[in-house]
């Protein structure tokens, strides 16, 4: 199965935008959708698009198992994992498949 991460991450990043540090944003300082709250040891202001893609690949694409899924499912799992957490995204997939929704 072809790894479609590069295609999917471009789609996802088109909705994330660049640097934001708005006081009412609960994530705090954010760049490419990567927040200081979630990644306190990352220099968010200087985070490049390529560095953000590496984080998304390592922490969401691979950890969610999307890299092993059919493309028709993989993007939705990736998007759900990024926006709601890996376990929640997997539970949605399990619920849609009619199996026990345990997030594993």
Secondary structure in CASP SS format (residue, H / E / C, confidence):
PFRMAT SS
TARGET T0000
AUTHOR 0000-0000-0000
METHOD secondary structure of the structure
MODEL  1
X C 1.00
X C 1.00
X C 1.00
X C 1.00
X H 1.00
X H 1.00
X H 1.00
X H 1.00
X H 1.00
X H 1.00
X H 1.00
X H 1.00
X H 1.00
X C 1.00
X C 1.00
X C 1.00
X C 1.00
X C 1.00
X C 1.00
X E 1.00
X C 1.00
X C 1.00
X C 1.00
X C 1.00
X C 1.00
X C 1.00
X C 1.00
X C 1.00
X C 1.00
X E 1.00
X E 1.00
X C 1.00
X C 1.00
X E 1.00
X E 1.00
X C 1.00
X C 1.00
X C 1.00
X C 1.00
X C 1.00
X C 1.00
X C 1.00
X C 1.00
X H 1.00
X H 1.00
X H 1.00
X C 1.00
X C 1.00
X H 1.00
X H 1.00
X H 1.00
X H 1.00
X H 1.00
X H 1.00
X H 1.00
X H 1.00
X H 1.00
X H 1.00
X H 1.00
X H 1.00
X H 1.00
X H 1.00
X C 1.00
X C 1.00
X C 1.00
X H 1.00
X H 1.00
X H 1.00
X C 1.00
X C 1.00
X H 1.00
X H 1.00
X H 1.00
X H 1.00
X H 1.00
X H 1.00
X H 1.00
X H 1.00
X H 1.00
X H 1.00
X H 1.00
X H 1.00
X H 1.00
X H 1.00
X C 1.00
X H 1.00
X H 1.00
X H 1.00
X H 1.00
X H 1.00
X H 1.00
X H 1.00
X H 1.00
X H 1.00
X H 1.00
X H 1.00
X H 1.00
X C 1.00
X C 1.00
X C 1.00
X C 1.00
X C 1.00
X C 1.00
X C 1.00
END
